Amino acid sequence: MWVSGGLVLVGVLAIAANLRAAITVVGPVADDVAADLDLLATQVSLLVSLPLLCFGAFALVAPRLLARWGIEATAVVALTALGVGIVGRSLPLTGALWVGTVLLGAGVATLNVALPALVKRDFPHHVGRLTGAYSATQSAFAAISAVVAVPLAGTQPEGWRIAFGIWAGLTLVALGLMVPRWRASVRAGSGGPRLGEVADPTAARATVGAAPSRAPWRSALGWQVACYMGLQSTFYYSVVTWWPSVETAAGFTSGAAGAHQGLLQVTGILASLAAGRLIDRSRSRGQSGLVVAFSGLSAVAVAGELVAPGWWAVWIVLLGAGTAASFVTALSLFSLRTEGHAQAAALSGMAQAFGYGLAALGPLLVGTLHDATASWGIPLAILLAMKVPEIAAGALAGRRRTIE
C-alpha cells in the first residue's frame, strides 16, 4: 500500500512539474522569437497570454472528460496533447507556433482540473499537504525553465526552438508514470484501483466514478470558491507581470528587479509547503482564518511598496508568501468543499474557468491604468482594494462545509 501510494505521489509531482515550465520559458526568449519570426509586439503578448486564456476555456471541458474517461486516461491524453504542443510549437512550420501553444494550453488546463480530483480520491486526508507539494513543484520547475531559457537558446536566431522543445522530455517522464496507472485502471474496470491513504473504504466505493449529486454552478458555496480563485489569481498575475516595472519606476535597475523576482519565487515555494501543512491542520475548524492571514500578507506587501519601496526585501518576501499560500488554499478548497472526487473535478473546472478568465484581464487592467495615470500609485491602490472582496469570498469559502 505504501509503495503504491508513493508511486501515485511521484506521478502527481511529475504531472505538476509539467504545468508551468513550458509557459514560463517564453518570457525570457520572447525577443528572440519575435526577431526570428518577425512578430509584432501584440503577437508576442498574445503568445504569452494565450495559454492563460486556454486555462479558462478548456477548464470547462475537462470535468466532462474526467467523468467519461476517468482520471488516469484523461491525464494520459492531456500529457500527450501537452507534449505534442511543446514539440509542435518548436517546429519551423507555418502556424505551428500558434497551434502548438493552443494544444499546450489545453493539456495544462485539463491537468489543472485533474490534479485536485486525483488528490481528493487518493489522499483525502492530506489534501493540503499534497496540494502544497505539487504547487511547490510546479513553481520550482517554472523558475528553472525561466533561468535556463536564455542559456539553452544560445546566440543562434532559432535557438529559442531548443529552449521551447526540450521540455517535452519532462512530459515523457510523466507519461512513463501515468500510462501504467491507466492500464491498471482499464484492467480493474471503471475507476481503477484506489491507491494512497484512503481511510474509509465504504465512502470510497460510494464516490469512485460517481457523478456529483449537486452541480457547483448551482451552489452559493461553489461560487464563493470560484470568486476566491478568480480574485487571488487576478492579483497574482497582475503583480507577477508588473512588479518588476513598479520597482524599476521606484529606482531599481532592471537586473535588480529581475533578481527580486527570483526571491519571490523561492519564497513562494517554501510558503506553498508550509501552507499545505497549515491547511491540513485546519480541517476541523475551516480555512477562513488562513485566508485572511495569507491574503493579508500580500496586501501588506502592496501597501508597503506604496509607502516605503526601499524596504523591497520585506515586501518581496511577504508578496511571495502571501500569493503562493493563497493559491494553495484556493486549490485545496476544490477538495475540501466537496464530497467525492467527481464533484471535486466539477468544482475545479468551474472555479478555474471563471478564475483564469478573470485573471487574464488583470494585467491588462493594471497596464491600462498605468498608461492613463503615468504612475503606479493608482494601479497598486486598485489591487489593494481588490483584496477586500478576495478576503470576503475566501472567508466564506473557507467555512467548514461542503456543497452537498
N, C-alpha and C positions, 0 to 999 in steps of 0.2 A: 504493500500500500504506500509506504513512504517513498520507495523507489519510483513508483508510478506517479505519485504526487509531485515528486521532484522533477520528473520529465515534463509534466504539464507546466510546472513553473518555468522551466527553461524555455519551453515553447512560447509561453506568454511573453517572456522577456525578449525572445528572439523576434517576435512579431513587433513588439514595442520599439525595438531598435530600428525598424524599417519605417516608422511612422513620420519621421521628420527629416531624416538625413538627406533624402533626395530632394527635399524642398529648400532647406537652408543652404544647400550648396549653390543655389542660383545667385544669391545676392553678391557674394564676393567676386564672381566672374561675369556678372551681368554686362559690364562694359565690353568684355571680350566677345560675348555672344552678340551684342549689338553691332560691334565693329565687323565681325566676321559675316553676319547675315544682313547687315545694313538695315537694322531695325530702328524705328523711331522710338523716342522716349516713352510714348504712350503704349507702344507694343511691348517694351520691356516691363512697364508697370503691369500690363495685363499678364505677362508671363509669371510675374511674382504673385499676383492676386488670384489667378485662375484656379490654382489648387484649393484656395480657401473657398471660392465660390462652389467648387465641386464638393467640398466637405458638406456644405449645406444642402445642395441639390441631391446628392446620392445618399445622404443620411436618411432621406425619405424612403428610398428603395430598399436599403439594407435590411430592415426588420422583416420585410416580406421574403427576402432571400433566406434569412436565417430560419424563418418559420417553415419554409418549404424544403430547404436542403439540409438544415442542421448547422451547428456552429463549425464543425471541422471542415465539411465540404465547402461552406461559404468562405472560410478562411483560405482554403487552398485556391479557390477561384480568384479571390481578391489578391492574394500574393502573386498569382500568375499574371493578373492584369497589371499589378504594380511593376513586376519585373519586365514585362513586355513594354510597358510605358517608359521605364527608365532606359532600356536599350533603344526603343524606337525614337525617342526624342534626341538621342545622341547620333543618329544616322544622318548622313548628308543627303537626305531625300526631301523633296518639296512637301511642305506641310507636316513633316514628321515631328517637328518640334512641338506643334500645337496638338496633334492627335496624341502623341506620347504623353504630353502634360495632362490631358483630359483623362487618359487611361490611368495614369499615375494617381491623379486626384480621386478617381472613382475607387481605385483599390484601397487607398488610405482611408477614404471616407467609410467604406464598408468595414474595414478593420477597426476603425474608431468605434463603431457601433458594436462590433462583435466582442471586443475585449471585455467590456463591463458585463456582458451576458456570460462569458466564459468564466470570469471571476465569480460571479453570482452563483453559477452552477457548481463549480468545483471547489471553491474556497469561500463558502458563505459566511464563515465565522472570522475571516481575516480579510474582509473587503478593503478596509482602509490600508492595511499594510501592503497588500498585493497591488492596490491601485497606486500607492506611493512609490512602490518599487518599479512598476512599469512606466510611470510618469518620469521618474528619475532616469530610467534607462533611455527613454526617447529624448530627453533633454541632453543627456551625455553624448549620444550619437549625433544629435543636431549640432552641438558645439564642435565635435570632432570634424564633422563634414565641412563646417564653415572655416575651420582653421586650416584644413589640408587642401581646400579647393584650389587656392592660388598655386601652391607648390605642385599639385598634380597637373594643373593646366600648363605650367611652364611658360615659355615665351612664344610658342607657336600660335598662329592665328586660330587654329582649330583645336588647340589644347583643351579648351573647355569641354569638348566631347568626351575626353577621357575622365575629366573630373565629374561629369554627369554620369557616365556609363558604369563606372567602377562599382557603384552602389547596388547594381544588380546582383553582385556576389552575395551581399547581405540577404537579399531576397531568397537566394538559393539555399542559404543556411536555414532560414525559417521554413521553407518548403520541405527540406530534408527532415525536419522535426514534425511537421504537421501532416504530411502525407501518410506516414504510418498510423497516426491517430485517426485520420479519415478512413483508412482501410479497416482499422479495428472497429470503427463505428458502423461501417457497412456490414461487417460480419456479425456484429451484435444486434443489428436491426436499428430502427429509428431511435435517435437519441444517443446510441452508443453507450459504452461503458462509462460509468461515472468514476472519475479519478479525483484525487485530492482528499481533503478532510471534510467529509460530509457526515455530520453527527446524527442526522435523523433520516434513516432510510425510508420511513413512511412518507415523510414530506418530500423526499427526493423523488419517489415514484409518482407523487401527485403533480410534481412540477415539470419533470422531464418531458419535453415535447408538447407540453400543454400550451394552448393559446391563452393570452391574458384575458381574464373574465371582464375586466373593465379597461377600456382604452384610455391611455394617458391624456389624449386630446380632449376627453370629456371630464377630466378631473381638475379641480382647482389646484390640488397638490402638484399634479403634473405640470401645470402652467407655472407654478411657483418655482419648481426645479428648472424649467426651461428659461424663465426670466433670469434666474440667478446665473445659469450657464451663459446666457447671452450677454448680460451686463459685465460679468467678470472677464469674459473673452474680449468684449469690445475694449475694455480698459487695457487688458494685456497687450493686444495687438497694436493699440494706439501708442502706448508708451514704448514698446519694443521698436516700433517704426520710427518714432520721432524723438526719443530721449537723447540719442547722440546729437541731434540738431539743437535740442534745448541746451545741452551742455556746451556745445560749440558757441552758441549765442551768449552763454554766460562767461566765455573767455577761455575755455579749454581748447586744446588742439584736437584735430580730428583723430589723431593717433591715440591721445589720452582718452577721448570719448569711446573709441573702439575697445580699448583695454578695460574700461569701466563696464562695458557690456559683457566682457568675459567674466568679470567678478560677479555680475548679476546672474549669469548662467550657473556658475559654480554654487553660489548661494542658493539658487533655485533647486539644484539637485539635492543638496543637503536638506533643504526645507521640505521637499517632497517626501523624503524618507521619514522625517520627523512628524510631518502632518499625518502620514498614514498610521503611525502608531497612536497618535492622539485620537484619531477618528475611531479606531478600534476600541479604545478605552472609553469612548463617549457613547457607545451603543445603548447603554441602559438609560441615558438621560437626553439623548439627542445631540445635534451638532450646531444648534443655534448660537451658543456661546463661542464656538470655534469660528463660525462665520464672521461674527462681529470682530473677533480678535485678528483673524487673518486679513480681512478687508481693511481693518483699521491700520495695520502695518503699512500697507501701500498708500493709504490716504495720508498718513503722517509723512511718508516719503515725498508725495507731491506737494504738500503744504510746506515741507522743509525746503524743497527746491525753490519754491517761490520766494521764501524769505531769507534763506541762508545757503545759496548754492555752493559756497566754499566748503561746506560740510558734506561734500559729494559722497564720501565713503559710507557715511551713515545712511544717506538716502538710498544709495545703490543696494546696500545690504537689506534694508527694510523693504525696498521695492521688489527685489528678487525673492525674498522670503514670503512676502505677502501674496504676490501674484502666483507663485508656484503652489503655495499651500491652498489658496482659493481654488485653483484648477483641480488639485487632487480632491478637494472637498466636493466640487461640482461633479466630478466623475464618480465618486463614491456614492453620491446620492442616487444615482441610477439604480444601484443595487439595494441600498438601504431603504429606499422608499417603495420597493416593490416586493411581491410575494415569491415570484419564480423567475427563472432566467429568461423565459419568453417575454414576460412583462417588462423585465429589465431591458431587453433589447428594444422593445417598443418605446419605452421612455427615453432610452439612449438616442434612438433615431429621431424622435420628436425634438428633444432638447438640443441636439447637435444641429439639426436642420434649422431651427429657429436661432440658435446661438451663433453659429458661424455665418448665417445670413446677416444677422445684426452686426457681428464683428467685422464683416467686410466693409461696412460703412464707416466704422470708427476712424481709421487712419485718414480716410478721405475727408471726413468732417473736421478733424483736427487740422489737417493741412489747409483746408479752405479757410478756417477761422484765422490761422496764422497769416495767410496771404491777405486776408481782409483787414487785419489789425496791425500787421507788421511787427508783431511781438508774440511771445509765448505766454504772456500773463493770462489773457482771457481763455485760450485753449486749455491751459492747465487748470484754471478755475472751473471750467466746464467739466473736465474729467473728475475733479474733486467733488463737484456737486453730484455727479453720477454715482458716487459711492453711496449716497443716501438710498436710492431705490435698490441698488445692489444689495446692501445690507438688509433692507426690509424684506426683499424677496428671499434672500438666503436664510434669514432668521425664520421665516415661515416654512420654507422647505426643510429646514433642519430639525423641525419638531419630530418627536418620536412617534411616527405613524406611517402607514403605507397607503397606497392608492386604493387598496381593497377596503 
